[in-house]
């Protein structure tokens, strides 16, 4: 059985590519992330097929954000599929609405703090208030957890700080921006290795391009798993 601390991001164009990649990975990987980029390529159908027919765990990364009523309705619709994780933005009103929508289902709501592709200059461009990113991430994480989030998404650089929060006890930390030793950073600006992310308090790591762009995706996944071990 694979180590489900590894979540492989299926950042590929459509269901056909996604199923082909999952077939290559086989029993080496038990947990997949399906994001917004594949939504029009059959992402929900792929999520259900991998969950129902192949017994995989599914992280649906939609990063929902809207008024409370709309978020609640959207989450209620998605929660009927009993997928494992669903992301929303970490604003407290969004988290509370998402938890209402997910009530009675197995779907855990994970709050996005600050995207791992952003740095301080990006936040300045977006008129986000002053402050070091780790401090802002920890503050947003605390607010989201107080609002009822089952866990948070953060870069591995902030995992230890979030894990130390009183609100984080018993909650999940999932870290994208993870790059195996020697892998290119790509468009991620706040990254760490798999072992470092787990050591700093992450429950799950998300790895995409270093696996699906590799000439042998299964071998690449097994290299990440060996780092975790």
LUMFILUM-165804 format. One record per residue: x, y, z of N, C-alpha, C, O in turn. Coordinates in steps of 0.001 Angstrom, whole numbers, padded with zeros to 6 digits, always signed. Atoms other than C-alpha are relative to their C-alpha. Layout:
N
XYZXYZXYZXYZ;...
% end
This chain:
229
+000848-001197+000000+000000+000000+000000+000880+001243+000000+001877+001295+000720;-000766-001227+000074+001293+003456-000863-000142+000818+001280-001092+000644+002044;+000027-000953-001108+002066+006102+001739-000884+001176-000416-000510+001944-001302;+000919-001033+000468-000902+008458+001483+000373+001399+000481-000387+002348+000285;-000506-001354-000256+001143+011340+002847+000366+000688-001313+000391+001917-001386;-000278-000563+001320+002069+011806-000814-001305+000142-000775-002022-000835-000988;+001123-000275+000891-000656+013450-002898+000582+000446-001334+001325+001426-001395;-000503-000355+001330+000099+013543-006617-001020+000907-000693-002195+000562-000818;+000859-000951+000700-001306+016562-008456-000146-000414-001458+000838-000489-002195;+000284+000366+001392-002963+015516-011710-000224+001278-000817-001324+001535-001305;+000097-001268+000737-002228+018844-013397+000204-000242-001491+001108+000315-002115;-000048+000364+001412-002834+017399-016847-001296+000475-000656-002237+000829+000054;+001113-000694+000658-005321+018586-019508-001387-000603+000183-002371+000134+000240;+001338+000585+000031-008147+016076-019263-000020-001400+000613+001000-001919+001066;+000204+001321-000602-009561+012767-018050+000901-001057-000642+001470-001893+000060;-000801+001015+000698-007730+010726-020691+001446+000023+000505+002020-001017+000824;-001372-000116-000501-004336+012069-019619+000080-000393+001483+001039-001033+001915;+000004+000311-001419-005284+011759-015949-000057-001489+000275+000676-001996+001124;+000097+001450-000181-006302+008116-016205+001269-000701-000459+001704-001678+000152;-001241+000605+000487-003199+007314-018230+001111+000146+001028+001886-000785+001251;-001021-000216-001022-000990+008848-015554-000257-000875+001222+000670-001475+001766;+000333+000836-001155-002846+007064-012744+000330-001467-000276+000750-002194+000624;-000338+001387+000361-002369+003784-014620+001502-000228+000100+001947-001273+000577;-001458+000134-000097+001373+004403-014874+000451-000059+001462+001373-000800+001807;-000397-000053-001410+001571+005175-011160-000479-001237+000766+000155-001654+001735;+000476+001251-000585-000494+002109-010245-000180+000073+001502-000700+001057+002029;+000190+000055-001448-000426+001068-006600+001070+000763+000768+001083+000732+001999;-000999-000823-000689+002544+003339-005850-000630+001244+000604-000092+001808+001556;+000644-001236-000453+000128+006259-005340-001464-000281+000336-002185-000906-000441;+001381+000249-000433-003138+006203-003402-000815+001274+000149-002009+001205+000442;+000678-001267-000264-004014+009914-003186+000323+000967-001144+001486+001168-001490;-000178-000910+001133-004566+012386-006044-000680+001342+000250-001723+001418+000899;+000596-001329-000001-005226+016110-006321-000481+000336-001408+000252+000181-002385;+000571-000460+001271-007510+017364-009083-000391+001456+000194-001177+001785+001083;+000168-001424-000202-007515+021113-009524-000887+000671-001017-001475+000033-001890;+000868-000816+000825-009350+023917-011226+000352-000092-001483-000526-000008-002341;-000435+000040+001389-007268+023610-014396-000591-001155-000793-000656-001094-002021;+000569+001141+000706-008861+020259-015203-001526-000037+000086-002150-000992-000378;+001445+000029-000196-012425+021215-014338-000746-000165-001318-001676-000967-001401;+000677+000108+001288-013452+021696-017985+000474-001199-000812-000079-001491-001872;-000479+001200+000668-011477+018605-018971-000532-001270+000624+000011-002353+000407;+000612+001181-000617-013700+016289-016942+000542-000314+001369+000538-001474+001782;-000624+000229-001301-012067+016752-013554-000894-000697+001007-000439-001586+001727;+000904+000636-000956-015143+015811-011528-000264-001461-000362-000348-002323+000513;+000187+001390+000433-015722+012698-013613+001219-000839+000349+001091-001983+000786;-001224+000715-000336-012083+011724-013124+000078-000255+001499+000440-001349+001932;-000022+000160-001454-012325+012323-009381-000879-001164+000430-000469-001992+001244;+000926+001070-000376-015333+010028-009118+000466-001361-000481+000318-002354+000232;-000489+001290+000503-013817+007317-011304+001150-000525+000847+001182-001701+001208;-001138+000442-000814-010576+007244-009325-000458-000416+001394+000075-001365+001969;+000499+000305-001344-012521+007233-006045-000817-001287+000016-000553-002192+000808;+000960+001100-000050-015284+004774-006854+000534-001288-000623+000311-002376-000091;-000425+001196+000736-013620+002411-009342+001398-000476+000348+001722-001649+000167;-001399+000362-000264-009988+002488-008228+000394+000125+001464+001532-000169+001829;-000256-000049-001437-010271+003097-004488+001019+001045+000428+001646+000902+001477;-000975-001038-000341-008103+006227-004514-000643+001070+000875-001859+001262+000846;+000444-001171-000733-008368+009155-002133+000128+001214-000923+001020+001271-001769;+000047-001135+000922-009193+012474-003802-000039+001323+000756-000816+001515+001691;-000085-001376-000487-008283+016071-003001-000458+000891-001155+000241+001023-002160;+000540-000883+001029-010458+018455-005034+000406+001437+000348-000076+002022+001318;-000615-001291-000305-008545+021725-005194-000672+001102-000806-000179+001505-001859;+000787-001005+000712-011144+024320-006203+000243+001417+000504-000051+002383-000199;-000270-001327-000597-010093+027198-003886-001216+000919-000117-001116+002035-000626;+001247-000735+000150-013685+028378-003686+000018+001312+000780+000545+001385+001890;+000139-001301-000665-014388+032015-002840-001212+000721-000589-001300+000924-001800;+001191-000730+000454-017726+033851-003004-000766+000408+001253-000278+000245+002371;+000837-000300-001158-020535+035092-000793-000391-001315+000673-000338-002385+000067;+000234+001201-000804-021551+032687+001942-001016-000954-000618-000782-002162-000666;+001053+000872+000535-024732+031388+000321+000491-000777-001207+000157-001950-001372;-000500+000673+001203-022952+030585-002932+001025-001064+000350+001008-002157-000216;-000989+000989-000432-020046+028846-001217-000692-001206+000616-000347-002346+000303;+000710+001113-000639-022418+026766+000909-000669-000888-001039-000601-002113-000947;+000681+000780+001035-024411+025707-002149+000991-000785-000846+000749-001947-001169;-001009+000682+000816-021299+024866-004170+000597-001186+000751+000770-002264+000183;-000596+001084-000792-019796+022800-001358-001011-001118+000205-000647-002293+000154;+001017+001048-000172-023077+020974-000752-000090-000869-001251-000235-002088-001159;+000036+000765+001238-023116+019969-004402+001206-000902-000167+001077-002042-000613;-001218+000800+000137-019520+018771-004349+000094-001081+001080+000614-002168+000827;-000126+000936-001114-019800+017050-000958-000803-001275-000196-000538-002281+000461;+000797+001210+000232-022387+014596-002293+000854-001146-000542+000459-002309-000463;-000872+001033+000549-019477+012751-003939+000921-000600+001054+001661-001540+000766;-000810+000508-001109-017785+012186-000539+001483-000085-000344+002164-001039+000030;-001431-000090+000246-014380+013200-001845+000697+000391+001305+000061+000896+002230;-000684-000098-001292-011710+013456+000815+000277+001434+000443-000073+001810+001562;-000342-001376-000341-010474+017064+000744-000582+000950-001053-000670+000610-002233;+000439-001070+000894-011888+020276-000753+000561+001310+000527+000469+001590+001722;-000569-001270-000448-010173+023665-000669-000940+001172-000244-001676+001230-001230;+000651-001296+000128-011703+027067-000092+001012+001047+000464+001992+000714+001130;-000855-001049-000541-010070+030416+000565-000258+000126+001497-001358-000142+001982;+000036+000072-001456-009317+030888+004241-000723+001118+000710-000629+001210+001934;+000774-001049-000657-011535+033913+004900-001073-000649+000884-001777-001555+000436;+000902+000702-000928-013637+033017+007953-001422-000198-000509-002008-001256-000278;+001380+000175+000470-017016+033645+006277-000083-001108-001050-001092-001809-001137;-000029+001054+001017-016007+031324+003413+000110-001368+000677-000588-002312+000304;-000191+001275-000704-014831+028585+005783-001285-000433+000701-001687-001594+000615;+001248+000359-000705-018001+028726+007878-001069-000487-000979-001769-001461-000703;+000992+000410+000993-020183+028500+004779+000341-001365-000580-000542-002194-000795;-000420+001292+000554-018134+025614+003392-000286-001133+000972-000710-002213+000559;+000285+001045-000986-018477+023671+006639-001496-000305+000064-001887-001455+000259;+001446+000231+000053-022248+024153+006489-000347-000867-001210-001151-001794-001114;+000276+000760+001206-022255+022843+002937+000478-001441+000070-000128-002333-000523;-000575+001350-000089-020115+019826+003822-000610-000839+001117-000266-002012+001260;+000573+000708-001151-022189+018852+006875-000625-001328-000428-001365-001401-001408;+000550+001315+000278-023047+015170+006927+000775-000812-001018+000431-001964-001283;-000814+000719+000977-020413+014223+004354+001370-000326+000599+001704+000107+001702;-001357+000341-000435-016905+012784+004633+001029+001024-000457+002211+000893-000139;-000928-000958+000593-015374+015777+002849+000544+000960+001047-000212+001597+001779;-000658-000924-000919-012851+017754+004873+000295+001311-000731+000732+001308-001881;-000212-001323+000566-012587+021494+004254+001376+000518+000398+001694+000650+001579;-001342-000536-000223-009064+022837+003858+000039+001448-000466-000439+001774-001552;-000036-001426+000275-008420+026570+003939+001339+000395-000620+002401+000008-000132;-001201-000539+000638-005947+028272+001608+000406+001267+000741-000422+002144+000985;-000497-001178-000707-003773+030808+003411+000507+001022-001029-000227+001936-001404;-000556-000831+001070-001464+032509+000857+000641-000949-001008+001430-001814-000628;-000472+000914+001035-000679+030800-002455+001522-000106+000018+002221+000889+000213;-001445+000224-000062+002791+029259-002578+000759+000613-001167+001989+000665-001146;-000661-000656+001131+003493+030993-005894+000202+001493+000239+000776+002180-000605;-000069-001433-000276+003295+034433-004230+001111+000341+000979+001406-000425+001897;-000943-000534-000967+005964+036473-002493-000472+001384+000421-001549+001829+000025;+000445-001274-000564+005857+039808-000704-000309+001035-001080-001262+001802-000939;+000259-000977+001057+006069+041855-003903-001342-000266-000675-002032+000672-001075;+001316+000322+000559+003036+039985-005265-001110+000507+000912-002124+001018+000436;+001013-000475-000943+001104+040826-002099-000107+001517-000046-001201+002071+000062;+000029-001457+000125+002110+044474-002433-000813+000417-001224-001601+001361-001169;+000733-000313+001224+000767+044482-005991-001501-000182+000184-002298+000472-000489;+001418+000280-000248-002536+043132-004647-000570+000796+001166-001699+000563+001598;+000416-000875-001102-002726+045750-001872-000266-000764+001287-001084-000348+002108;+000096+000746-001256-002389+043115+000846+000852+000706+001046+001953+001164+000741;-000657-000823-001006-001371+044736+004110+001430-000466+000281+001805-001606+000006;-001407+000273-000289+002245+044924+005239+000130-001148+000996-000778-001443+001774;-000314+001082-000926+003845+042069+007101+000753-001104-000706+000602-001299-001912;-000736+001125+000565+006140+039123+006577-000982-001118-000339-001938-001358+000399;+000923+001050+000438+004476+036273+004680-000217-001075+001071-001365-001453+001304;+000272+001027-001020+005021+033666+007426-000959+000471+001087-001802-000298+001550;+000892-000527-001034+003296+035921+009954-001433+000106-000514-002381-000218+000203;+001340-000117+000576+000367+036603+007612-000629-001376-000188-001820-001557+000063;+000504+001363+000187+000034+032892+006793-000475-000576+001330-001557-001158+001408;+000372+000539-001308-000006+031938+010472-001271+000662+000517-002133-000007+001088;+001198-000704-000455-002596+034615+011248-001232-000470-000761-002273-000726-000156;+001132+000478+000801-004852+033550+008365-000350-001445+000359-001525-001806+000426;+000252+001392-000375-004440+029898+009327-000766-000073+001313-001730-000829+001435;+000676+000008-001291-005453+030600+012910-001462+000404-000116-002332-000209+000503;+001377-000460+000186-008563+032499+011812-000856-001057-000704-002013-001274-000346;+000733+001031+000736-009562+029759+009365-000316-001196+000894-001416-001745+000838;+000218+001135-000902-009143+027032+011972-001035+000339+001065-001850-000506+001434;+001020-000421-000960-011165+029028+014490-001392-000009-000635-002393-000240+000042;+001290+000001+000705-013893+029273+011846-000488-001413-000305-001602-001588-000797;+000448+001381+000149-014006+025472+011679+000685-000823-001065+000308-001975-001277;-000693+000767+001035-011624+024435+008894+000597-001279+000587+001090-001293+001715;-000589+001272-000423-010496+020821+009118+001514+000012-000135+002206-000837+000428;-001437-000113+000188-007039+021913+008047+000302+001187-000883-000597+001923-001289;-000419-001134+000823-005051+024411+006051+000988-000456-001064+001650-001487-000942;-001021+000148+001024-002973+024619+002917+001029+001090+000249+000672+002256+000420;-001030-001026-000129+000361+026364+003316+001260-000492-000676+001396-001678-000974;-001295+000443+000503+003833+026346+001899+000712-000762+001120+000414-000550+002295;-000729+000725-001048+006208+023977+003717+000797+000922+000898+001127+000552+002024;-000786-000937-000808+008108+027037+004945-000763+000476+001233-000158+000882+002225;+000795-000458-001142+005215+027919+007251-000620-001146+000804-001349-000904+001765;+000653+001144-000649+004225+024397+008319+000292-000057+001497-000612-000294+002299;-000365+000096-001416+006136+024459+011606-000699+001082+000819-001154+000827+001934;+000654-001101-000710+004700+027845+012581-001488-000283+000193-002048-000003+001252;+001421+000325-000116+001156+026678+011854-000213-001150+000974-001134-001115+001790;+000144+001153-000893+001650+023354+013637+000098+000416+001461-000485-000234+002329;-000161-000470-001381+002641+025317+016761-001208+000774+000508-001295+001044+001705;+001178-000746-000432-000682+027203+016823-000914-000880+000860-001112-002051+000536;+000943+000791-000803-003089+026063+019556-001182-000499-000836-001681-001603-000619;+001154+000382+000825-005873+026015+016926+000299-001178-000923-000622-001809-001442;-000378+001036+000959-003899+023496+014833+000003-001407+000589+000222-002383-000129;-000010+001332-000618-004126+020654+017327-001084-000874-000624-002257-000501-000637;+000942+000929+000601-005762+017700+015592-000477+000382-001382-001352-000284-001936;+000403-000434+001330-006084+019579+012304+001089-000373-001017+002222-000688-000652;-000900+000405+001077-004467+018846+008941+000786+001184-000543+000286+002307-000606;-000800-000951+000761-001636+020706+007243+000430-000701-001285+001080-001746-001252;-000334+000559+001309-001247+020042+003520+000875+001010-000724+000524+002185-000832;-000976-000925+000573+001745+021514+001728+000272-000282-001468+000870-001303-001807;-000527-000016+001365+002102+022160-001988+001357+000691+000037+001883+000968+001114;-001306-000635+000009+005338+023769-003140+001093-000932+000477+002139-000475+000937;-001002+000985-000404+007206+020546-002361+000754-000465-001233+000151-000820-002246;-000841+000419+001114+010103+019665-004617+001012-001023+000493+001769-000740+001422;-001012+000987-000375+012155+016461-004359+001401+000572-000168+001610+001507-000940;-001387-000451+000076+015879+016929-003889+000462+000032-001452+000379-000971-002160;-000524-000142+001353+017353+018260-007131-001004+000434-001038-000623+000715-002175;+001031-000389+000976+014014+019148-008784-000040+001509-000156+000306+002249+000765;+000117-001435+000271+013427+022547-010397-001168+000582+000790-002165-000097+001037;+001049-000662-000781+011347+025063-008431-001216+000328-000842-002323+000390-000308;+001118-000400+000843+009181+026007-011437-000520+001362+000435+000270+002266+000703;+000552-001298-000388+006766+028830-010540-000260+000108+001494-000891+001065+001943;+000169-000053-001445+006816+028021-006820+001144+000804+000626+002305+000643+000251;-000998-000869-000607+008617+030555-004634+000322-000359+001445+001335+000090+001980;-000225+000374-001398+008318+029019-001153-000079-001523+000056-001162-002090+000202;-000035+001443+000193+009425+025396-001407+000864-000686+001062+001599-000033+001802;-000845+000830-000861+011026+022544+000573-000034-001415-000545-000840-001745-001415;-000017+001403+000398+011903+018892+000157-001114-000755+000736-001627-000267+001743;+001044+000777-000679+009368+016177+001078+000311-000283+001466-000542-000094+002333;-000355+000349-001379+011237+015098+004197-000061+001214+000913-000523+001112+002049;+000017-001222-000802+011618+018676+005428-001427+000425+000298-001732+000811+001426;+001395-000403-000201+007910+019438+004928-000672-000853+001076-001366-000328+001947;+000599+000899-000990+006845+016375+006931+000606+000245+001380-000108+000268+002382;-000668-000242-001282+009431+017043+009639-000505+001278+000661-000526+001385+001887;+000465-001279-000532+008058+020562+010018-001479+000004+000346-002006+001032+000773;+001368+000086-000485+004533+019360+010675-001069-000270-001028-002243-000361-000670;+001009+000292+001023+002815+018664+007344-000507-001432+000157+000257-002342+000480;+000583+001351+000015+000428+015695+007252+000069-000604-001393+000231-001815-001549;-000041+000441+001390+000412+015509+003451+000812+001006-000807+000802+002202-000515;-000687-000863+000947+002611+016885+000684-000617-000200-001377-001091-001287-001707;+000527+000069+001362+001478+017680-002856+001153+000178-000976+001883+001167-000920;-001062-000056+001011+003848+016947-005737-000639-000210-001366-001395-001160-001566;+000587+000089+001332+002927+017531-009366+001022-000211-001085+001341-001347-001433;-000879+000080+001164+005355+018347-012163+001211-000913+000163+001554-001616-000787;-001143+000913-000109+008373+016496-010736-000365-001466-000218+000505-002289-000504;+000455+001366+000260+006259+013336-011079-000573-000129-001404-000105-000961-002181;+000671+000245+001281+003995+013779-014114+000809+000447-001202+000544-000007-002315;-000860-000372+001124+006653+015482-016250+001196-000935-000155+001927-000850-001142;-001141+000912+000034+009189+012756-015483-000210-001072-001072-001339-001486-001335;+000125+001044+001038+009930+010206-018193-000516-001309+000576-001099-002118-000146;+000524+001184-000691+009099+007498-015634-000717+000468+001260-000115+000509+002332;+000715-000575-001145+006369+008899-013346-000001-000893+001236+000121-000404+002359;+000017+000887-001177+006214+005808-011138+001331+000044+000729+001363+000095+001959;-001318-000071-000637+009966+005903-010519+000162+001317+000748+000751+001350+001829;-000088-001296-000662+009689+009616-009688-000803+000001+001285-000353+000534+002299;+000819+000082-001209+006862+008932-007226+000692-000839+001059+000671-000496+002241;-000680+000866-000960+008841+006137-005622+001212+000690+000620+001570+000402+001762;-001098-000775-000562+011785+008510-005185-000508+000935+001100+000141+001093+002134;+000591-000858-001026+009523+010922-003286-000369-000832+001235-000124-000414+002367;+000386+000870-001104+008186+008058-001171+001208-000447+000804+001137-000572+002027;-001218+000390-000724+011723+006981-000331+000510+001157+000841+001043+000940+001929;-000391-001155-000813+012469+010529+000837-000867+000087+001252-000373+000401+002335;+000884-000038-001160+009407+010371+003095+000359-001077+001018+000286-000861+002228;-000339+001114-000893+010491+007024+004493+001291+000239+000755+001710-000607+001545;
% end
